[in-house]
Amino acid sequence: MYNGAALGTLGGGGAAALASTGPENLLWIGLASFALVAAGVAVRRIIPRREA
């Protein structure tokens, strides 16, 4: 029912629509990067460290 070409086309179309929203997109990029950095820091704090 769903083939790989159709899914790739839909994904590309969605990315192009998001990229063309204008300068207010910088706010969302900033929020997304902050969330990714915060998630990375949280994961690093959860994973136990090896004792030297």
mmCIF entry with sequence, helices, sheets and N, C-alpha, C, O atoms, coordinates in Angstrom:
data_MODEL
# 
_entry.id   MODEL 
# 
_entity.id                         1 
_entity.type                       polymer 
_entity.pdbx_number_of_molecules   1 
# 
_entity_poly.entity_id                      1 
_entity_poly.type                           'polypeptide(L)' 
_entity_poly.nstd_linkage                   no 
_entity_poly.nstd_monomer                   no 
_entity_poly.pdbx_seq_one_letter_code       MYNGAALGTLGGGGAAALASTGPENLLWIGLASFALVAAGVAVRRIIPRREA 
_entity_poly.pdbx_seq_one_letter_code_can   MYNGAALGTLGGGGAAALASTGPENLLWIGLASFALVAAGVAVRRIIPRREA 
_entity_poly.pdbx_strand_id                 A 
# 
loop_
_entity_poly_seq.entity_id 
_entity_poly_seq.num 
_entity_poly_seq.mon_id 
_entity_poly_seq.hetero 
1 1  MET n 
1 2  TYR n 
1 3  ASN n 
1 4  GLY n 
1 5  ALA n 
1 6  ALA n 
1 7  LEU n 
1 8  GLY n 
1 9  THR n 
1 10 LEU n 
1 11 GLY n 
1 12 GLY n 
1 13 GLY n 
1 14 GLY n 
1 15 ALA n 
1 16 ALA n 
1 17 ALA n 
1 18 LEU n 
1 19 ALA n 
1 20 SER n 
1 21 THR n 
1 22 GLY n 
1 23 PRO n 
1 24 GLU n 
1 25 ASN n 
1 26 LEU n 
1 27 LEU n 
1 28 TRP n 
1 29 ILE n 
1 30 GLY n 
1 31 LEU n 
1 32 ALA n 
1 33 SER n 
1 34 PHE n 
1 35 ALA n 
1 36 LEU n 
1 37 VAL n 
1 38 ALA n 
1 39 ALA n 
1 40 GLY n 
1 41 VAL n 
1 42 ALA n 
1 43 VAL n 
1 44 ARG n 
1 45 ARG n 
1 46 ILE n 
1 47 ILE n 
1 48 PRO n 
1 49 ARG n 
1 50 ARG n 
1 51 GLU n 
1 52 ALA n 
# 
_struct_asym.id          A 
_struct_asym.entity_id   1 
# 
loop_
_struct_conf.conf_type_id 
_struct_conf.id 
_struct_conf.pdbx_PDB_helix_id 
_struct_conf.beg_label_comp_id 
_struct_conf.beg_label_asym_id 
_struct_conf.beg_label_seq_id 
_struct_conf.pdbx_beg_PDB_ins_code 
_struct_conf.end_label_comp_id 
_struct_conf.end_label_asym_id 
_struct_conf.end_label_seq_id 
_struct_conf.pdbx_end_PDB_ins_code 
_struct_conf.beg_auth_comp_id 
_struct_conf.beg_auth_asym_id 
_struct_conf.beg_auth_seq_id 
_struct_conf.end_auth_comp_id 
_struct_conf.end_auth_asym_id 
_struct_conf.end_auth_seq_id 
_struct_conf.pdbx_PDB_helix_class 
_struct_conf.details 
_struct_conf.pdbx_PDB_helix_length 
HELX_P HELX_P1 AA1 GLY A 4  ? ALA A 19 ? GLY A 4  ALA A 19 1 ? 16 
HELX_P HELX_P2 AA2 ASN A 25 ? ILE A 46 ? ASN A 25 ILE A 46 1 ? 22 
# 
_struct_conf_type.id          HELX_P 
_struct_conf_type.criteria    ? 
_struct_conf_type.reference   ? 
# 
loop_
_atom_site.group_PDB 
_atom_site.id 
_atom_site.type_symbol 
_atom_site.label_atom_id 
_atom_site.label_alt_id 
_atom_site.label_comp_id 
_atom_site.label_asym_id 
_atom_site.label_entity_id 
_atom_site.label_seq_id 
_atom_site.pdbx_PDB_ins_code 
_atom_site.Cartn_x 
_atom_site.Cartn_y 
_atom_site.Cartn_z 
_atom_site.occupancy 
_atom_site.B_iso_or_equiv 
_atom_site.pdbx_formal_charge 
_atom_site.auth_seq_id 
_atom_site.auth_comp_id 
_atom_site.auth_asym_id 
_atom_site.auth_atom_id 
_atom_site.pdbx_PDB_model_num 
ATOM 1   N N  . MET A 1 1  ? 0.818  -1.195 0.000  1.00 0.00 ? 1  MET A N  1 
ATOM 2   C CA . MET A 1 1  ? 0.000  0.000  0.000  1.00 0.00 ? 1  MET A CA 1 
ATOM 3   C C  . MET A 1 1  ? 0.863  1.262  0.000  1.00 0.00 ? 1  MET A C  1 
ATOM 4   O O  . MET A 1 1  ? 0.603  2.194  -0.760 1.00 0.00 ? 1  MET A O  1 
ATOM 5   N N  . TYR A 1 2  ? 1.891  1.290  0.853  1.00 0.00 ? 2  TYR A N  1 
ATOM 6   C CA . TYR A 1 2  ? 2.800  2.421  0.884  1.00 0.00 ? 2  TYR A CA 1 
ATOM 7   C C  . TYR A 1 2  ? 4.156  1.949  0.374  1.00 0.00 ? 2  TYR A C  1 
ATOM 8   O O  . TYR A 1 2  ? 4.739  1.012  0.919  1.00 0.00 ? 2  TYR A O  1 
ATOM 9   N N  . ASN A 1 3  ? 4.646  2.592  -0.655 1.00 0.00 ? 3  ASN A N  1 
ATOM 10  C CA . ASN A 1 3  ? 5.968  2.212  -1.140 1.00 0.00 ? 3  ASN A CA 1 
ATOM 11  C C  . ASN A 1 3  ? 6.993  3.251  -0.714 1.00 0.00 ? 3  ASN A C  1 
ATOM 12  O O  . ASN A 1 3  ? 6.634  4.346  -0.283 1.00 0.00 ? 3  ASN A O  1 
ATOM 13  N N  . GLY A 1 4  ? 8.273  2.905  -0.835 1.00 0.00 ? 4  GLY A N  1 
ATOM 14  C CA . GLY A 1 4  ? 9.342  3.786  -0.376 1.00 0.00 ? 4  GLY A CA 1 
ATOM 15  C C  . GLY A 1 4  ? 9.399  5.108  -1.120 1.00 0.00 ? 4  GLY A C  1 
ATOM 16  O O  . GLY A 1 4  ? 9.723  6.134  -0.522 1.00 0.00 ? 4  GLY A O  1 
ATOM 17  N N  . ALA A 1 5  ? 9.093  5.109  -2.404 1.00 0.00 ? 5  ALA A N  1 
ATOM 18  C CA . ALA A 1 5  ? 9.151  6.350  -3.179 1.00 0.00 ? 5  ALA A CA 1 
ATOM 19  C C  . ALA A 1 5  ? 8.096  7.343  -2.711 1.00 0.00 ? 5  ALA A C  1 
ATOM 20  O O  . ALA A 1 5  ? 8.364  8.541  -2.625 1.00 0.00 ? 5  ALA A O  1 
ATOM 21  N N  . ALA A 1 6  ? 6.914  6.858  -2.413 1.00 0.00 ? 6  ALA A N  1 
ATOM 22  C CA . ALA A 1 6  ? 5.845  7.756  -1.962 1.00 0.00 ? 6  ALA A CA 1 
ATOM 23  C C  . ALA A 1 6  ? 6.181  8.342  -0.597 1.00 0.00 ? 6  ALA A C  1 
ATOM 24  O O  . ALA A 1 6  ? 5.940  9.525  -0.357 1.00 0.00 ? 6  ALA A O  1 
ATOM 25  N N  . LEU A 1 7  ? 6.733  7.530  0.299  1.00 0.00 ? 7  LEU A N  1 
ATOM 26  C CA . LEU A 1 7  ? 7.090  8.037  1.620  1.00 0.00 ? 7  LEU A CA 1 
ATOM 27  C C  . LEU A 1 7  ? 8.213  9.059  1.522  1.00 0.00 ? 7  LEU A C  1 
ATOM 28  O O  . LEU A 1 7  ? 8.198  10.055 2.244  1.00 0.00 ? 7  LEU A O  1 
ATOM 29  N N  . GLY A 1 8  ? 9.180  8.835  0.652  1.00 0.00 ? 8  GLY A N  1 
ATOM 30  C CA . GLY A 1 8  ? 10.255 9.799  0.463  1.00 0.00 ? 8  GLY A CA 1 
ATOM 31  C C  . GLY A 1 8  ? 9.750  11.117 -0.096 1.00 0.00 ? 8  GLY A C  1 
ATOM 32  O O  . GLY A 1 8  ? 10.209 12.187 0.303  1.00 0.00 ? 8  GLY A O  1 
ATOM 33  N N  . THR A 1 9  ? 8.813  11.036 -1.013 1.00 0.00 ? 9  THR A N  1 
ATOM 34  C CA . THR A 1 9  ? 8.244  12.252 -1.600 1.00 0.00 ? 9  THR A CA 1 
ATOM 35  C C  . THR A 1 9  ? 7.468  13.037 -0.563 1.00 0.00 ? 9  THR A C  1 
ATOM 36  O O  . THR A 1 9  ? 7.579  14.261 -0.501 1.00 0.00 ? 9  THR A O  1 
ATOM 37  N N  . LEU A 1 10 ? 6.685  12.350 0.250  1.00 0.00 ? 10 LEU A N  1 
ATOM 38  C CA . LEU A 1 10 ? 5.922  13.038 1.290  1.00 0.00 ? 10 LEU A CA 1 
ATOM 39  C C  . LEU A 1 10 ? 6.846  13.672 2.314  1.00 0.00 ? 10 LEU A C  1 
ATOM 40  O O  . LEU A 1 10 ? 6.606  14.797 2.750  1.00 0.00 ? 10 LEU A O  1 
ATOM 41  N N  . GLY A 1 11 ? 7.899  12.967 2.703  1.00 0.00 ? 11 GLY A N  1 
ATOM 42  C CA . GLY A 1 11 ? 8.849  13.520 3.661  1.00 0.00 ? 11 GLY A CA 1 
ATOM 43  C C  . GLY A 1 11 ? 9.568  14.737 3.112  1.00 0.00 ? 11 GLY A C  1 
ATOM 44  O O  . GLY A 1 11 ? 9.749  15.728 3.821  1.00 0.00 ? 11 GLY A O  1 
ATOM 45  N N  . GLY A 1 12 ? 9.976  14.670 1.864  1.00 0.00 ? 12 GLY A N  1 
ATOM 46  C CA . GLY A 1 12 ? 10.647 15.807 1.244  1.00 0.00 ? 12 GLY A CA 1 
ATOM 47  C C  . GLY A 1 12 ? 9.732  17.007 1.106  1.00 0.00 ? 12 GLY A C  1 
ATOM 48  O O  . GLY A 1 12 ? 10.160 18.144 1.306  1.00 0.00 ? 12 GLY A O  1 
ATOM 49  N N  . GLY A 1 13 ? 8.480  16.765 0.768  1.00 0.00 ? 13 GLY A N  1 
ATOM 50  C CA . GLY A 1 13 ? 7.520  17.866 0.648  1.00 0.00 ? 13 GLY A CA 1 
ATOM 51  C C  . GLY A 1 13 ? 7.265  18.542 1.986  1.00 0.00 ? 13 GLY A C  1 
ATOM 52  O O  . GLY A 1 13 ? 7.133  19.764 2.055  1.00 0.00 ? 13 GLY A O  1 
ATOM 53  N N  . GLY A 1 14 ? 7.196  17.751 3.042  1.00 0.00 ? 14 GLY A N  1 
ATOM 54  C CA . GLY A 1 14 ? 6.994  18.327 4.375  1.00 0.00 ? 14 GLY A CA 1 
ATOM 55  C C  . GLY A 1 14 ? 8.192  19.151 4.806  1.00 0.00 ? 14 GLY A C  1 
ATOM 56  O O  . GLY A 1 14 ? 8.030  20.220 5.394  1.00 0.00 ? 14 GLY A O  1 
ATOM 57  N N  . ALA A 1 15 ? 9.389  18.668 4.522  1.00 0.00 ? 15 ALA A N  1 
ATOM 58  C CA . ALA A 1 15 ? 10.598 19.410 4.888  1.00 0.00 ? 15 ALA A CA 1 
ATOM 59  C C  . ALA A 1 15 ? 10.687 20.712 4.102  1.00 0.00 ? 15 ALA A C  1 
ATOM 60  O O  . ALA A 1 15 ? 11.095 21.737 4.648  1.00 0.00 ? 15 ALA A O  1 
ATOM 61  N N  . ALA A 1 16 ? 10.312 20.682 2.837  1.00 0.00 ? 16 ALA A N  1 
ATOM 62  C CA . ALA A 1 16 ? 10.359 21.897 2.024  1.00 0.00 ? 16 ALA A CA 1 
ATOM 63  C C  . ALA A 1 16 ? 9.334  22.913 2.518  1.00 0.00 ? 16 ALA A C  1 
ATOM 64  O O  . ALA A 1 16 ? 9.609  24.113 2.517  1.00 0.00 ? 16 ALA A O  1 
ATOM 65  N N  . ALA A 1 17 ? 8.170  22.457 2.935  1.00 0.00 ? 17 ALA A N  1 
ATOM 66  C CA . ALA A 1 17 ? 7.158  23.370 3.449  1.00 0.00 ? 17 ALA A CA 1 
ATOM 67  C C  . ALA A 1 17 ? 7.620  24.006 4.755  1.00 0.00 ? 17 ALA A C  1 
ATOM 68  O O  . ALA A 1 17 ? 7.381  25.191 4.987  1.00 0.00 ? 17 ALA A O  1 
ATOM 69  N N  . LEU A 1 18 ? 8.276  23.231 5.603  1.00 0.00 ? 18 LEU A N  1 
ATOM 70  C CA . LEU A 1 18 ? 8.781  23.792 6.849  1.00 0.00 ? 18 LEU A CA 1 
ATOM 71  C C  . LEU A 1 18 ? 9.915  24.775 6.605  1.00 0.00 ? 18 LEU A C  1 
ATOM 72  O O  . LEU A 1 18 ? 10.031 25.781 7.305  1.00 0.00 ? 18 LEU A O  1 
ATOM 73  N N  . ALA A 1 19 ? 10.751 24.489 5.614  1.00 0.00 ? 19 ALA A N  1 
ATOM 74  C CA . ALA A 1 19 ? 11.893 25.356 5.344  1.00 0.00 ? 19 ALA A CA 1 
ATOM 75  C C  . ALA A 1 19 ? 11.462 26.690 4.764  1.00 0.00 ? 19 ALA A C  1 
ATOM 76  O O  . ALA A 1 19 ? 12.214 27.660 4.857  1.00 0.00 ? 19 ALA A O  1 
ATOM 77  N N  . SER A 1 20 ? 10.287 26.775 4.174  1.00 0.00 ? 20 SER A N  1 
ATOM 78  C CA . SER A 1 20 ? 9.863  27.999 3.507  1.00 0.00 ? 20 SER A CA 1 
ATOM 79  C C  . SER A 1 20 ? 8.929  28.841 4.367  1.00 0.00 ? 20 SER A C  1 
ATOM 80  O O  . SER A 1 20 ? 8.159  29.640 3.833  1.00 0.00 ? 20 SER A O  1 
ATOM 81  N N  . THR A 1 21 ? 8.980  28.680 5.679  1.00 0.00 ? 21 THR A N  1 
ATOM 82  C CA . THR A 1 21 ? 8.056  29.433 6.528  1.00 0.00 ? 21 THR A CA 1 
ATOM 83  C C  . THR A 1 21 ? 8.563  30.827 6.846  1.00 0.00 ? 21 THR A C  1 
ATOM 84  O O  . THR A 1 21 ? 7.794  31.644 7.352  1.00 0.00 ? 21 THR A O  1 
ATOM 85  N N  . GLY A 1 22 ? 9.816  31.131 6.574  1.00 0.00 ? 22 GLY A N  1 
ATOM 86  C CA . GLY A 1 22 ? 10.303 32.485 6.752  1.00 0.00 ? 22 GLY A CA 1 
ATOM 87  C C  . GLY A 1 22 ? 11.227 32.642 7.942  1.00 0.00 ? 22 GLY A C  1 
ATOM 88  O O  . GLY A 1 22 ? 11.663 31.653 8.530  1.00 0.00 ? 22 GLY A O  1 
ATOM 89  N N  . PRO A 1 23 ? 11.534 33.909 8.306  1.00 0.00 ? 23 PRO A N  1 
ATOM 90  C CA . PRO A 1 23 ? 12.514 34.160 9.365  1.00 0.00 ? 23 PRO A CA 1 
ATOM 91  C C  . PRO A 1 23 ? 12.049 33.746 10.755 1.00 0.00 ? 23 PRO A C  1 
ATOM 92  O O  . PRO A 1 23 ? 12.884 33.536 11.635 1.00 0.00 ? 23 PRO A O  1 
ATOM 93  N N  . GLU A 1 24 ? 10.754 33.623 10.978 1.00 0.00 ? 24 GLU A N  1 
ATOM 94  C CA . GLU A 1 24 ? 10.281 33.184 12.302 1.00 0.00 ? 24 GLU A CA 1 
ATOM 95  C C  . GLU A 1 24 ? 10.660 31.733 12.576 1.00 0.00 ? 24 GLU A C  1 
ATOM 96  O O  . GLU A 1 24 ? 10.524 31.248 13.699 1.00 0.00 ? 24 GLU A O  1 
ATOM 97  N N  . ASN A 1 25 ? 11.137 31.046 11.538 1.00 0.00 ? 25 ASN A N  1 
ATOM 98  C CA . ASN A 1 25 ? 11.592 29.674 11.696 1.00 0.00 ? 25 ASN A CA 1 
ATOM 99  C C  . ASN A 1 25 ? 12.830 29.600 12.597 1.00 0.00 ? 25 ASN A C  1 
ATOM 100 O O  . ASN A 1 25 ? 13.096 28.554 13.189 1.00 0.00 ? 25 ASN A O  1 
ATOM 101 N N  . LEU A 1 26 ? 13.586 30.696 12.706 1.00 0.00 ? 26 LEU A N  1 
ATOM 102 C CA . LEU A 1 26 ? 14.777 30.710 13.559 1.00 0.00 ? 26 LEU A CA 1 
ATOM 103 C C  . LEU A 1 26 ? 14.411 30.467 15.013 1.00 0.00 ? 26 LEU A C  1 
ATOM 104 O O  . LEU A 1 26 ? 15.183 29.848 15.746 1.00 0.00 ? 26 LEU A O  1 
ATOM 105 N N  . LEU A 1 27 ? 13.263 30.937 15.438 1.00 0.00 ? 27 LEU A N  1 
ATOM 106 C CA . LEU A 1 27 ? 12.810 30.692 16.810 1.00 0.00 ? 27 LEU A CA 1 
ATOM 107 C C  . LEU A 1 27 ? 12.657 29.199 17.053 1.00 0.00 ? 27 LEU A C  1 
ATOM 108 O O  . LEU A 1 27 ? 13.113 28.687 18.075 1.00 0.00 ? 27 LEU A O  1 
ATOM 109 N N  . TRP A 1 28 ? 12.025 28.503 16.133 1.00 0.00 ? 28 TRP A N  1 
ATOM 110 C CA . TRP A 1 28 ? 11.803 27.067 16.302 1.00 0.00 ? 28 TRP A CA 1 
ATOM 111 C C  . TRP A 1 28 ? 13.105 26.287 16.216 1.00 0.00 ? 28 TRP A C  1 
ATOM 112 O O  . TRP A 1 28 ? 13.274 25.283 16.909 1.00 0.00 ? 28 TRP A O  1 
ATOM 113 N N  . ILE A 1 29 ? 14.028 26.737 15.371 1.00 0.00 ? 29 ILE A N  1 
ATOM 114 C CA . ILE A 1 29 ? 15.340 26.085 15.296 1.00 0.00 ? 29 ILE A CA 1 
ATOM 115 C C  . ILE A 1 29 ? 16.075 26.253 16.621 1.00 0.00 ? 29 ILE A C  1 
ATOM 116 O O  . ILE A 1 29 ? 16.702 25.311 17.106 1.00 0.00 ? 29 ILE A O  1 
ATOM 117 N N  . GLY A 1 30 ? 16.003 27.441 17.207 1.00 0.00 ? 30 GLY A N  1 
ATOM 118 C CA . GLY A 1 30 ? 16.628 27.677 18.507 1.00 0.00 ? 30 GLY A CA 1 
ATOM 119 C C  . GLY A 1 30 ? 16.012 26.825 19.606 1.00 0.00 ? 30 GLY A C  1 
ATOM 120 O O  . GLY A 1 30 ? 16.727 26.262 20.435 1.00 0.00 ? 30 GLY A O  1 
ATOM 121 N N  . LEU A 1 31 ? 14.696 26.730 19.613 1.00 0.00 ? 31 LEU A N  1 
ATOM 122 C CA . LEU A 1 31 ? 14.029 25.902 20.622 1.00 0.00 ? 31 LEU A CA 1 
ATOM 123 C C  . LEU A 1 31 ? 14.371 24.427 20.448 1.00 0.00 ? 31 LEU A C  1 
ATOM 124 O O  . LEU A 1 31 ? 14.586 23.718 21.430 1.00 0.00 ? 31 LEU A O  1 
ATOM 125 N N  . ALA A 1 32 ? 14.420 23.969 19.214 1.00 0.00 ? 32 ALA A N  1 
ATOM 126 C CA . ALA A 1 32 ? 14.743 22.566 18.955 1.00 0.00 ? 32 ALA A CA 1 
ATOM 127 C C  . ALA A 1 32 ? 16.181 22.261 19.352 1.00 0.00 ? 32 ALA A C  1 
ATOM 128 O O  . ALA A 1 32 ? 16.445 21.208 19.933 1.00 0.00 ? 32 ALA A O  1 
ATOM 129 N N  . SER A 1 33 ? 17.113 23.157 19.050 1.00 0.00 ? 33 SER A N  1 
ATOM 130 C CA . SER A 1 33 ? 18.505 22.907 19.419 1.00 0.00 ? 33 SER A CA 1 
ATOM 131 C C  . SER A 1 33 ? 18.674 22.921 20.933 1.00 0.00 ? 33 SER A C  1 
ATOM 132 O O  . SER A 1 33 ? 19.439 22.122 21.473 1.00 0.00 ? 33 SER A O  1 
ATOM 133 N N  . PHE A 1 34 ? 17.980 23.808 21.623 1.00 0.00 ? 34 PHE A N  1 
ATOM 134 C CA . PHE A 1 34 ? 18.034 23.822 23.081 1.00 0.00 ? 34 PHE A CA 1 
ATOM 135 C C  . PHE A 1 34 ? 17.497 22.514 23.648 1.00 0.00 ? 34 PHE A C  1 
ATOM 136 O O  . PHE A 1 34 ? 18.087 21.956 24.574 1.00 0.00 ? 34 PHE A O  1 
ATOM 137 N N  . ALA A 1 35 ? 16.399 22.021 23.112 1.00 0.00 ? 35 ALA A N  1 
ATOM 138 C CA . ALA A 1 35 ? 15.816 20.769 23.604 1.00 0.00 ? 35 ALA A CA 1 
ATOM 139 C C  . ALA A 1 35 ? 16.751 19.594 23.353 1.00 0.00 ? 35 ALA A C  1 
ATOM 140 O O  . ALA A 1 35 ? 16.882 18.718 24.208 1.00 0.00 ? 35 ALA A O  1 
ATOM 141 N N  . LEU A 1 36 ? 17.408 19.563 22.187 1.00 0.00 ? 36 LEU A N  1 
ATOM 142 C CA . LEU A 1 36 ? 18.332 18.469 21.897 1.00 0.00 ? 36 LEU A CA 1 
ATOM 143 C C  . LEU A 1 36 ? 19.546 18.502 22.815 1.00 0.00 ? 36 LEU A C  1 
ATOM 144 O O  . LEU A 1 36 ? 19.997 17.457 23.282 1.00 0.00 ? 36 LEU A O  1 
ATOM 145 N N  . VAL A 1 37 ? 20.079 19.695 23.077 1.00 0.00 ? 37 VAL A N  1 
ATOM 146 C CA . VAL A 1 37 ? 21.223 19.804 23.983 1.00 0.00 ? 37 VAL A CA 1 
ATOM 147 C C  . VAL A 1 37 ? 20.817 19.397 25.390 1.00 0.00 ? 37 VAL A C  1 
ATOM 148 O O  . VAL A 1 37 ? 21.561 18.684 26.063 1.00 0.00 ? 37 VAL A O  1 
ATOM 149 N N  . ALA A 1 38 ? 19.643 19.840 25.847 1.00 0.00 ? 38 ALA A N  1 
ATOM 150 C CA . ALA A 1 38 ? 19.181 19.475 27.183 1.00 0.00 ? 38 ALA A CA 1 
ATOM 151 C C  . ALA A 1 38 ? 18.962 17.967 27.302 1.00 0.00 ? 38 ALA A C  1 
ATOM 152 O O  . ALA A 1 38 ? 19.280 17.380 28.336 1.00 0.00 ? 38 ALA A O  1 
ATOM 153 N N  . ALA A 1 39 ? 18.429 17.342 26.269 1.00 0.00 ? 39 ALA A N  1 
ATOM 154 C CA . ALA A 1 39 ? 18.234 15.889 26.299 1.00 0.00 ? 39 ALA A CA 1 
ATOM 155 C C  . ALA A 1 39 ? 19.575 15.168 26.336 1.00 0.00 ? 39 ALA A C  1 
ATOM 156 O O  . ALA A 1 39 ? 19.721 14.177 27.051 1.00 0.00 ? 39 ALA A O  1 
ATOM 157 N N  . GLY A 1 40 ? 20.552 15.647 25.581 1.00 0.00 ? 40 GLY A N  1 
ATOM 158 C CA . GLY A 1 40 ? 21.877 15.043 25.600 1.00 0.00 ? 40 GLY A CA 1 
ATOM 159 C C  . GLY A 1 40 ? 22.535 15.150 26.964 1.00 0.00 ? 40 GLY A C  1 
ATOM 160 O O  . GLY A 1 40 ? 23.156 14.195 27.432 1.00 0.00 ? 40 GLY A O  1 
ATOM 161 N N  . VAL A 1 41 ? 22.404 16.304 27.606 1.00 0.00 ? 41 VAL A N  1 
ATOM 162 C CA . VAL A 1 41 ? 22.980 16.483 28.948 1.00 0.00 ? 41 VAL A CA 1 
ATOM 163 C C  . VAL A 1 41 ? 22.276 15.565 29.941 1.00 0.00 ? 41 VAL A C  1 
ATOM 164 O O  . VAL A 1 41 ? 22.924 14.986 30.813 1.00 0.00 ? 41 VAL A O  1 
ATOM 165 N N  . ALA A 1 42 ? 20.972 15.426 29.821 1.00 0.00 ? 42 ALA A N  1 
ATOM 166 C CA . ALA A 1 42 ? 20.236 14.551 30.730 1.00 0.00 ? 42 ALA A CA 1 
ATOM 167 C C  . ALA A 1 42 ? 20.659 13.095 30.562 1.00 0.00 ? 42 ALA A C  1 
ATOM 168 O O  . ALA A 1 42 ? 20.802 12.375 31.550 1.00 0.00 ? 42 ALA A O  1 
ATOM 169 N N  . VAL A 1 43 ? 20.858 12.657 29.330 1.00 0.00 ? 43 VAL A N  1 
ATOM 170 C CA . VAL A 1 43 ? 21.285 11.275 29.089 1.00 0.00 ? 43 VAL A CA 1 
ATOM 171 C C  . VAL A 1 43 ? 22.685 11.055 29.655 1.00 0.00 ? 43 VAL A C  1 
ATOM 172 O O  . VAL A 1 43 ? 22.958 10.009 30.244 1.00 0.00 ? 43 VAL A O  1 
ATOM 173 N N  . ARG A 1 44 ? 23.571 12.034 29.480 1.00 0.00 ? 44 ARG A N  1 
ATOM 174 C CA . ARG A 1 44 ? 24.931 11.891 30.035 1.00 0.00 ? 44 ARG A CA 1 
ATOM 175 C C  . ARG A 1 44 ? 24.908 11.782 31.550 1.00 0.00 ? 44 ARG A C  1 
ATOM 176 O O  . ARG A 1 44 ? 25.730 11.071 32.128 1.00 0.00 ? 44 ARG A O  1 
ATOM 177 N N  . ARG A 1 45 ? 23.985 12.470 32.201 1.00 0.00 ? 45 ARG A N  1 
ATOM 178 C CA . ARG A 1 45 ? 23.911 12.406 33.662 1.00 0.00 ? 45 ARG A CA 1 
ATOM 179 C C  . ARG A 1 45 ? 23.337 11.077 34.132 1.00 0.00 ? 45 ARG A C  1 
ATOM 180 O O  . ARG A 1 45 ? 23.645 10.632 35.238 1.00 0.00 ? 45 ARG A O  1 
ATOM 181 N N  . ILE A 1 46 ? 22.511 10.438 33.318 1.00 0.00 ? 46 ILE A N  1 
ATOM 182 C CA . ILE A 1 46 ? 21.882 9.172  33.707 1.00 0.00 ? 46 ILE A CA 1 
ATOM 183 C C  . ILE A 1 46 ? 22.860 8.016  33.557 1.00 0.00 ? 46 ILE A C  1 
ATOM 184 O O  . ILE A 1 46 ? 22.897 7.124  34.405 1.00 0.00 ? 46 ILE A O  1 
ATOM 185 N N  . ILE A 1 47 ? 23.661 8.019  32.477 1.00 0.00 ? 47 ILE A N  1 
ATOM 186 C CA . ILE A 1 47 ? 24.559 6.894  32.197 1.00 0.00 ? 47 ILE A CA 1 
ATOM 187 C C  . ILE A 1 47 ? 25.689 6.869  33.225 1.00 0.00 ? 47 ILE A C  1 
ATOM 188 O O  . ILE A 1 47 ? 26.384 7.868  33.409 1.00 0.00 ? 47 ILE A O  1 
ATOM 189 N N  . PRO A 1 48 ? 25.874 5.729  33.894 1.00 0.00 ? 48 PRO A N  1 
ATOM 190 C CA . PRO A 1 48 ? 26.943 5.668  34.902 1.00 0.00 ? 48 PRO A CA 1 
ATOM 191 C C  . PRO A 1 48 ? 28.329 5.743  34.263 1.00 0.00 ? 48 PRO A C  1 
ATOM 192 O O  . PRO A 1 48 ? 28.543 5.264  33.150 1.00 0.00 ? 48 PRO A O  1 
ATOM 193 N N  . ARG A 1 49 ? 29.245 6.340  34.977 1.00 0.00 ? 49 ARG A N  1 
ATOM 194 C CA . ARG A 1 49 ? 30.619 6.483  34.487 1.00 0.00 ? 49 ARG A CA 1 
ATOM 195 C C  . ARG A 1 49 ? 31.466 5.339  35.024 1.00 0.00 ? 49 ARG A C  1 
ATOM 196 O O  . ARG A 1 49 ? 31.218 4.808  36.107 1.00 0.00 ? 49 ARG A O  1 
ATOM 197 N N  . ARG A 1 50 ? 32.477 4.971  34.231 1.00 0.00 ? 50 ARG A N  1 
ATOM 198 C CA . ARG A 1 50 ? 33.409 3.948  34.696 1.00 0.00 ? 50 ARG A CA 1 
ATOM 199 C C  . ARG A 1 50 ? 34.387 4.578  35.672 1.00 0.00 ? 50 ARG A C  1 
ATOM 200 O O  . ARG A 1 50 ? 34.858 5.695  35.461 1.00 0.00 ? 50 ARG A O  1 
ATOM 201 N N  . GLU A 1 51 ? 34.684 3.864  36.723 1.00 0.00 ? 51 GLU A N  1 
ATOM 202 C CA . GLU A 1 51 ? 35.665 4.344  37.689 1.00 0.00 ? 51 GLU A CA 1 
ATOM 203 C C  . GLU A 1 51 ? 37.059 4.123  37.131 1.00 0.00 ? 51 GLU A C  1 
ATOM 204 O O  . GLU A 1 51 ? 37.352 3.066  36.572 1.00 0.00 ? 51 GLU A O  1 
ATOM 205 N N  . ALA A 1 52 ? 37.907 5.108  37.281 1.00 0.00 ? 52 ALA A N  1 
ATOM 206 C CA . ALA A 1 52 ? 39.282 5.013  36.745 1.00 0.00 ? 52 ALA A CA 1 
ATOM 207 C C  . ALA A 1 52 ? 40.188 4.215  37.672 1.00 0.00 ? 52 ALA A C  1 
ATOM 208 O O  . ALA A 1 52 ? 41.370 4.037  37.378 1.00 0.00 ? 52 ALA A O  1 
# 
